[in-house]
Amino acid sequence: MATTDKKDLSAAYTEDSIRSLDWREHIRLRPGMYIGKLGDGSSMDDGIYILLKEVADNCIDEHTMGFGKQIDIRVTEHNVTIRDYGRGIPLGKVVDVVSKINTGAKYDSKAFQKSVGLNGVGTKAVNALSSYFRVESFREGRGKVAEFERGNLTKEHKEANTSEPNGTLVTFTPDDTVFRNYRFIPEFLENQIWNYCFLNAGLTISFNGKKYISKNGLLDLLQRKTNEDELRYPIIHLKGEDIEVAITHENQYGEEYYSFVNGQHTTQGGTHLAAFREAFVKTLRDFYKKDYEATDIRASICAAISVRVQEPVFESQTKTKLGSLTVFENGPSMKAFVLDFLSKHLDDFLHKNPTTAEALKKRIEQSERERKELAGIKKLANERAKKANLHNRKLRDCRIHLNEEVSGKDKNDLETKRLNTTIFITEGDSASGSITKSRNVETQAVFSLRGKPLNSFGLTKKIVYENEEFNLLQHALNIEEGLEGLRYNRIVVATDADVDGMHIRLLLLTFFLQFFPDLVKNGHLYILETPLFRVRNKQQTIYCYTDEERIKAIKKLGNKPEITRFKGLGEISPDEFANFINDDMKVEPVILSKDTHIQKLLEYYMGKNTQTRQEFIIGNLRYEKDLVDTVDEPVEASGK
């Protein structure tokens, strides 16, 4: 039988099997190669934000080259418009630039020095993945417009006179057959826009009518990302040719970095960040003339680094990790370049600012004391965790992890899967059992809690090692030494939508904010939304996440459909659960606003009961009629 099968397969493999895809088909067939994971907009690295970034990057490159000091961005529910005031695309090439692969000006280093993108793919991917795409160029009183649908040219307008100032205007609508049920989250867009401003001091970006501008670059970024009263010393801000850094230490645990290359936020770091971490340690050891542990020097650091590199090499099309080993052709290595800068400028700064130097030294020595106090218990806890990992019933792991290097012919596919890696933190065996049976074993892992975790507010890092559950969770995530080793891109809290489930959510949020706040700040923490109701008849099943959706479903199906109220995750069968944790799963990101003071937030909600909190709870109590009371009376319920 096997021989016959091989013969059949061989006979089927003919010249007709070989197929050449045009650029549109290839992008739409393999979108992950061009924009990473698709997503619905609930993650800051989802595809719809990459589309916006690809267009905006071209505007930034114009500004970097000295053309245009303002960019206008308008985003509605499903539509994006971006206008720059640069040179404008040459009118005879308007169609080619957005629809012919490997066409662009960035191959000529004279026209675009140290730009973000070099491969001529960006706007073509946006065009191919948009249900509607329009590009308009204005140059010296003349204008040209081209319109597309899913990459296909539908209308090319003739050149015409215009009173518009020079520049390019792009409008696009992401294709909802590719990005299903997508939505733009304003906080993610605002964060993206602020990064552009921090990295291009003096540039003004108008976003939905509100203007954003930064005068002090990365200094402004750290001021936005930190709480002033928690800083151990004022932010150190240093600038040189092709490099800028901002550094401070807080009281939180771990290390927090924001790294950029040519204006691109490299969320996965790369050679420049590795060089900075190493150079920072060496510079301080030399300054203090003491061989401090690297982990003590970097503990609680919050820093940002931006470099300008000629023809950068990124490890994927989404440009989240730099692979370049040099700053420019035949120039110094990245490691030598960053070390040379810090050894001169940081050393000089510390000599001129002895108060800051002393405060930094005290922070390092405090970290040293804390490390030594934890040494014994860490050793025992890590040994226990290693033994548990051999037969850890709490963790059902997946095959692919975020911190693994990808290579080979399937590199782009593996890169997309790496970005989709998810760990579900569940309560109880029934819920974890359903998720475990229905999950994607390649990219989805499950960690089971045995009940309500400890309220960790006000406790020290010691508890992370003393508490077996916290210690095992820390090891499952691989975040003991910081975010670089994080094994899953998304950490999804999956609890019942009842009082106990909400309490567990709060306790887990407290744990992460107390000990690993950079996980939350960098957009890795989510809450899973699962349906409260299932409304169905013989022809159709509708899952409803709110009572309003239930009422609409009843109206749609009519004739008294069967209604089930899910009281807990364990009541949802594995077959059904597969519908709620697939690529279209509904998750709510945990977002910290810029003025959130973590310690005050935790003290208010998780500290000792106070009169203020009691008054808040009483003032916000809502009485809701038991939803189950109405499910047997769909006609009456739908009329209320």
C-alpha positions, 0 to 999 in steps of 0.5 A: 500500500505504501508503495502505491501511495508513493507512486500516486504521489510521484505521478501527481507531481508534474509541471502543473504542480509548480506554481508562481505566485504574484506579489499580492497572492504571496503576501495574502497567502503568507502574511506572517512573513511580512507583518508577523502575527495577524491578531485582532488588535488586542496585542501591541504587536498585532498586524493592524499596528504593523500596517500603520507603522509601515506607512508611518515609517516612510514619513519618519524617514522623510523627516529624518532626511530633513523634509517635513516637520509634521505628520498627521494621523487619523484612525477611525474604527476601521480606517487609517489616514496618514499624511506627511509633508516630505518630498512626496513620491515622484509622480511617475512612480506612485503606482510602482512604489506601492505595488511593485515588490523590490521597488523603492528609493531606500536601496540608494543610501544617498537618498535615504541614509540610516532609514528604518526599512530597506527592502521595498516591501512595507507599503506593498504589504499594507496595500495587499492586506487592505480592502481599500488602499489609496495613495496620493502624492503632491510635488511642486503644485502637481498631484497624482492619485492611485486606488487599490483593492487588496493590492489590485489597481482599481483606478489610476488618476491622471496628474493634476494641478494642486494647491496642496503642500508637498508630501504623501497621503495614504488611506487604507482599510485593513481587510476584515477577511484577514484581520477578523473582528479587529479593533484599534486600541487607542493606548497602543496607538498613542504609545506608538506615536509617542515613540516616534516623537521621542526618537525624533525630537522636534517632530510634531505628530497630530493624532486624531486632532491631538498634537504630540511633540517631544523636545528632549527625546529619550529623557521624555520617554523615561519620564513618561515610563517611570514614577518620579518619586520612585527614582533613586537618582535623576535620569541620566541623559546622554547623546552622541552621533548616532546614539542616545541613551537615558538611564535611571534606577527605580525600586522595582524588581528586574530590568526594564529596557526600551531599545530602538534602531533608526526609529524602530522599536526593537521589542525583542532587543538585539545586538545594540541592547546586548552591547548596552547591557554589557557596556553599562556593567563594564563602565560602572565597574571601572568607575567605582573600581570594584568588580560588582556582579552584573546582576547587582549593577543592572537590578531595578534599572530602567533605560532606553537606547537608540542607535542609528545604523547604516543598512540595518539587518533585522532578524525578521521582516517585522524588525523587532530584533536587530542582528547587525554587528556593525554600525556602518560598513567597515565601521566599529562593531556594535559592541565597541561603538556602545562601549566607547560611547558609555566609557567616555560620556557616562564616566564623565557624567558621573565624575561631574555629578558625584551626588548621582554617582553616590546614589547609584552606588547605594542602589547597586550595594542594596541589590548586592545585599538583597541578592546575598540574603536570597542566595540560600533560599533561591538555591533550594527553591531552584532545585525544587523547581528543577525537580518539579519541571521533570514531572510538573503537573502544573505546567502543560508546556508547548513546543515553540517558545518566544525565547528560542532562536529560529532559523532554516527554511521555515524561519518566517513561519516559526517567527510568526508562531513564536509571536503567537506563543501563549500560556494560560493561567487557570484555576482548578483542574476542570478548567485547565483540563478543558483548555489542555485538551483543546489547545494548540500544542505547538504554541499554547501552554497551560499552568494550573493554580490549585486555588487562590494564590497568596496576596503578595502586596507589600511582600519582598522577592523572598516570597517568590522563592518561598511560595512553591506556586509563585516559584514554579510560575516564575520558572515556567515563564523564565523571568527570574533574570528579566524579560529577555528569557520570557518563554511566552509572548502572551500570559493569559489569565483564564478564570471564571467570571464570578466573584472567586474568579475575579479575586484570583485575577486581582491576586495574579495582577498583584503578583505581576505588578509587585515583582514583574511590572515590566511584563505588564508595561510591555504588553504581555499580560491579558485576561481571557474573555469566555462566553457567558451564554450559548444560544442555539437552535438546530441550524445555528449556535451563537456564543454571547459574552454579555446579556445584550448579546444574548438578547440579540441572539434570541431575537435572531434565532427566534422561536425559543432557542435553547439557552445555556448559562456557563457558570464556570470554564469547567462547564465548557466542553473541550470541543467548544473551548477550542472556539474560544482559544483559537486565533480569534480568541477574545482577550483584554490586554492589561494596560497601565496608563502613563500616570499610573503609580503602581505602589499606590494602586496596589496599596489602594486595592490590595492593602489593608481595608481603608475607609476610602476603599469601603466608600468606593466599593459601596458607591460603585455597587450595582444590582443585577437581576440574576441572568438565569431568571430570564433565559427561559423567557426569551420573548419577555427578556428581549422586550426589556 
